Amino acid sequence: MGSRNRSLGGWSNRLGGCDTVAFASGCLSNPSCTHVRMELTGIVDAQDALGEMLTVLGRLPAADTEVAAIDLISLAESVKSSCAAVQAQQTLRLQELRSAAEAKAGVPVERRCRGLSAEVALARRVSGNAGGRHLRFARAMGEMPNTFARLREGSLSEWRATILVRETAYLQVEDRRVIDHALCADPATLDGVGYRALEALAKQIAYQRDPHAVVDRNASAPKNRCVSMRPKPDAMVQLSALLPMTAGIAAYAALKQHADGLVGVGDRTHAQIMADTLLERLTGKPAVEDLPVAVDVVIAGDALVGFSDAAADVPGYGRSRLTRRGR
């Protein structure tokens, strides 16, 4: 720690002797830490502290050894988790302040905090939908104190916390807190537990606590079936279908069985045959070239006549480099 403190100059001294990584990953959850006591008494400005931490982290030197590199990667992961906890805490605080202000202004309860998710999205530089998810995550952290504590100390990643939030969202608060305590009260409980195993553990306890809620959730899930499309790099798209388990397995098995019988015929791979078969069965056309599809393209006039190589814009997809053939 001594060498790291020297490399950070006097910044760590202003934080009561703690190094930057410790400040971000551990000390935020340690009320006995000097700089946290200073923050609680109003001496340290939270924005200034985070701003300086951001500057210092950007100037950290490269590790000298493999062991040091691995240690820094691990500590940086803890910092990310702790920062996620700070964001959740401040998001919840924003909701409290806004609700109080609107209550004082006489805004009806059902109209309070409208548009708050959009403001969270703007602050986090994400889409409006993602802002809503972050707001719901912050509210869940208010009901899951142990999960929040593990997130804040850096031992639980934001994604693992999100899994716990998702798998307990339909339960009563008391049942959610039982799962929170069972899985996160002891930091060692989830050591070595992967994402799927964590999801399974949460589901297992949820079923033990409220089997009827689990059954009702599974019964209502097919109502959410849908087809979606997401742009991918290199003028590709990902077509996805959310289906009941039996329907999804049957569809995949049919495509796989068809592809199994054609492997070795031509130069297409097994995966390519499955994709081509899906396209043909959905559209009735054996090749992309045969599809009557219209694509809207917005392009600058100079690029259209060949005076510029500016990228065109495909609405709903984004910027794309198009090959111009002829004039």
Secondary structure by P-SEA (a helix, b strand, c coil): caaaaaaacccccccccccccccccccccccccaaaaaaaaccccaaaaaaaaaaaaaaccccccaaaaaaaaaaaaaaaaaaaaaaaaaaaaaaaaaaaaaaaacccccccccaaaaaaaaaacccaaaaaaaaaaaaaaaacaaaaaaaaaccccaaaaaaaaaaaccccaaaaaaaaaaccccccccccccaaaaaaaaaaaaaaacaaaaaaaaaacccccccccccccccbbbbbbbccaaaaaaaaaaaaaaaaaccccccccaaaaaaaaaaaaacccccccccbbbbbbbbccccccccccbbbbcccccbbbbbbccc
